[in-house]
């Protein structure tokens, strides 16, 4: 067993023992370096110095620190204006406390051990890190900068809950020359001439290059120029170098560091703070005057001066750090893969989330450059090999592996942005209860507000009293009540068709009907934005599925023309549930007739909402007789659960006996059937509900437009509010709910990426004060940079 001793100040660490593990080839773990970081207190880090003992024999050391980090700033997917908006609502968005086994303002592994004790040391170290994580109330541990060549030494960490990820590669240049001219002469001619051209800019008489060993007097300027670089590189979230840092480095790294400065009229305009190891020369920090950067090629010349001095000091490696890989490989640097090991402290499943986030937002560069004459010294292929290395434990024979690795939901939860399954504590009225608070409900499909209608509730109660709470079998066997047949007749009459067939859900309706209507000998032509149930029905059918552009009749005609001589069924939603788009049914009917196809329409979001009698788009256009099959659901305007199709008697009689989701599902319970019958009576007897619904939708849409939001109102109950980014949509949803308004969030794959939106829907039972209350909340969350 290995015992870990922990120290919170380098001054308390037994230096002889610590130094016994320090590799002097590099500077990183040297006591002077760690002391400079500790006393300067950059980023308010809490350092920990760990020594492992086995029977009082020191067997390993590790350095770590706790730090607050804004992970959002690292993401490549968050546009600055979106992130700024989210931060105004959630200032702590993706702020995490990290225990890091790595260097701040530097690179390199901070764990060293005797190989004989490797397994025991890592076991005890992992337990100690868990203790530190609990003490610091940390969210995450990152073990950084493990060279891929040492991965097998560190992969024991996986046994303790750590997951590997590819981190930032390090650019290193092996040095074979005594001076810069030797380096230049080894380059290919084009690169050599390119570099010479940049170097000529330093010959300006106003410029000079100085090595500054005592750089403390310049600390303010060094920090200022470093800040310039940080601002131009996404903030360098991981470090904030201050004048105190440069002063401390000057004091405690005397002889092992210096500043190489480019001056103009004796004022520093660019510099590199470099650490001087026995073998490695490492550029730990740089600063630039960006007003002069391009004029004098300051970034490139900073690095060239580093190469020059590293050669003169006869170092073996110039460590050029991370980022700007293309330029660094262009001048001859090699890329070395680094592995990070990550572990979430508070919830195990978040480990995969953090690992995926890190790997997704760190681009692994490739290099095609061959800088030198003769043999190519580059080893860029090892970056690809490292990816293979991390997949060594993947069990490709386990079908559950991909499900355990599914991290999208946990990613939302880890950022406190999970937007699904909110719990309501009341019936779906215009005002609902959520977490004990009143919330304006603008995210429901109960368009007519019938879910709580007294007549419908009374009908359901009576049905339960007479028939009980459920049917014990399928409609084909023992599950058909006289109540079901009554509803079939009412639906057929309501939709203007010969017959209707009832299913247990709307989803089952579509998959059952479509998979029964067509087979592998048929062509199924669908709008690309059709509901998932329609797509799934198509997949089950085996028919050839052709998808035309959303609501694009020219695209539909192209598809019909392509299969003019084959049996075809065209299927489309009539009002698309996410964006509220309404189809051009007259043109669709014309094309279907012209090319001898059949037509099925899903009227789920149109029934009760559109048409003179609330019967949908087909009624709205007076084309019900031209549509072969009309489908609808009971879970929206009709205040219940289930679905149906209406059409010709013979066709539906066939479906009754072959549609698998009808034949093999239990019948709708009596209360649900009675509720639909009562709802149909109200739809027919109270047309004013539809009028109020449209009045409310128009009023709210106009109010949102006046607030500057982009909404696309299509004369139905759905009002899509454009967000254009998943992060904004999710955060806006949460902010609205917190302020007292519930809406639906719509993200990929329900809509294409960059078309994310808030789906707002109104009810006939909303009143103007409720809608005004909601508009006040929307006004509150409206930010100046909301995307158009």
C-alpha positions, 0 to 999 in steps of 0.5 A: 500500500502507498500512503499519500502525504499532502502539502498546500505550500511548496515551502512545507514539502521535503525538498530532497524527496521532491527533487529526487523525482524532478526531471531537470531536462525540463523545468516544469516540476522544479520547486522554483517554478512551482513556488513562483506560481504559488506566490503570484496566486494567478487565477486564485489557484489552490495548490497541492503537492503530493508525495507517495510513500511505501513503507516510508520509501518515497515512490512518487510525486504529483502536483495539482491545484484547484481552479475555477474555469469557464468551459464555455469559453473553450467551445467552438460551437458557441458564437460570442453573441449567443454566449453573451446572451446566455451569460446575462441570464446564467452568469455561472453557465458552464463555470466549473471547479477543476482539480487539475494535475497539470501546470498553469501557464505551462505544459507537461505531465506533473506525475512522476513515480517509480515503475515498480510501484505504479499500480499502487501509487495510482490507486492511492493517488486517485483516492487522494484526488477524490478527497481533494475534489470533495474538499474543494467542492470540485466538479471535475478532475483533469490529468493533463499532458500525458504524452501518447508514448506514456499512455500505457503507464497512465491508463490504470486511471481508467480503473478508477473512473477516469476517461481518456481524451485527446488534448492539445498536442505539443509542438516541439522542434528537435534542435540539430544546429549551433545557431540560427543560420544552421537551422536556416540552411537545413530548410527547403529553399522556399521556406528558407526564403520565406523566413529570411523575408520575415527576419529582414523586418527586424533590421529596422533601425528602430528595432533591437532584440535583447535577452533580459535576465532580470525582467522584474522591472518590466513586469507591468509591460509583460503582463499588458502584452500578454493580455493582448495575446489572451484577448486575441485567443479566446481569452486564455481561460486557463490562465491570467498572467499578472505583473506579480507572476512575472516578478515571481518568476524572475525571483524564483526562476533566476538562471532557469528563465529569461525574457527575449524581447523585441524592442522598438525605440527601447520599448518592448513590443514583443517578447517570449518568456522562456524556461531553460531546462537542461535539455529543453527550452520552453516558451512559457508565455508571449506578448505582442503589440498588435498594432505593430504585429503585422508590420514587423511579423512579431509573432513569427520573429518571436519564435525565430528568436527562440530557435536562435537562442535555444541553438546557442544554448545547445538545447536538444528541444525547443518546446513551442507549446500549443495552438498555431500548429500550421505555422509551427509545423511549417517551420519544422516543429513536430507534433506530439499527441497529449492525452488527458484523463478526466473524471467527474466528481459529483456524477459519474455519467458526466465523465463521458460528457466532459471527455467528449466536450474536451475532445470535440473542442480541441482540433487535432491538427495534421501536418503536410509540411516537409520543412527540411531538406532530405528526410522528413522529420515530421511525425504527424501520423502519431496524432492519428495513432493516438485516436486509435489508442484511446479506443483500445477498451471499446467493446465492439461486440456489446450492442449496448455500448453506444447507448452507454456512450450516449452523452447528449442528454447528460451534456445538457444536464451537466450545464444545467440546461436540460429542457425536457420533461418538466413536471406540472402540478395542475391540469393543462389550463392557460395558467399551470402550476410548476414548482408551486408557481403560476406559469402561463402555458404557451406550449400545449397542443390543447388548442381549443382548451378542452382538456378541462371542459366540464362536459368532457370530464363528465362524459369520461366519468360516466364512461368509467362508471358504465364500462370500467377503466380499460379494455382487455384486448385488441379491437379485432378480438374482445376490445370493441365496445359500442362506444368505439363504433359510435366514435367511428361513425362520428369521426367518419361523418365529421371528416366527410368520409365513409368510415373511420378506424381508431388506434390507441395513439396517433403514432400507432396510427401512422406507423400502422396505416403506412406500413400496411398501405404500401410495400417494397413494390411501391414508392412512398413520397414524403415531405422531408419535415414530416412527423417521425411517426410517418417516417417510421411507418415508411421504414416499416413498410419497406417501400422506396422512400423519396423525400422532397424539399419541405413544402416545395411543390416543384420538388414534389413534382420532380419526385412524382415525375421520376416515378411516373410509371410506378405505384405511388403514395404521397404523404404529408402533414398539413400543419407542420408541428414545429414551424406551423407551416401549412401545405399548398393543398390545391397544388398538391392535389393537382400534382397527385392527380396528374401523376396518378398517385394516392394522397394521405394527409396528417391533419393532427395539428389542423383539426379544431384549428383550421377549416370552417367547421374545424375539420382541417386543411382539407376542409379549409380548401374544400378538397376533402373529397380529393384526399384518399386518407385523412389522419388525425389525433385525439391528443390535441384539440380533442382533449384525449389520447389516440388517433384515427384515419378516415377514408373509403369503407373498403380500404379501412376494412382492409386496414382493420385486419392487417394494420399491425398496430391496430390488430395487436394493440389494446383498444382505447379505454372507455373514458378516452373514447367518451372524451373524444365524443364530447369534444367533437360535440363541442367543436361542432357546437362552439365555433367561437372557440376557433375564432378566439384561438386565432384572435389570440394567436394573431395578438401574441404573434404581433406583440412578439414581432413588436418586441423585435423577435423573428416569428413566422405566424401562419394563421394557426395556433403555432407561433415559431420564434426563431433562435438559430442556435441550440444553446440560445433556444435551450437557455431562453426556454429555461429563462422563460420558465423561470420568469413564468412562461412555458414554451416548447423548445425545438432543436435538431433533429426536429429542425435543421441545425441553425434553425432552432426555435421556440415553439409557442402555441396558444389556446382558445381559453387564453385571455389578453391579460395572460398574453400581456403577462407573457409578452412582459416576460418576453420583453424582459429576456429580449437582448440586443443581439438576439439573432434575426 
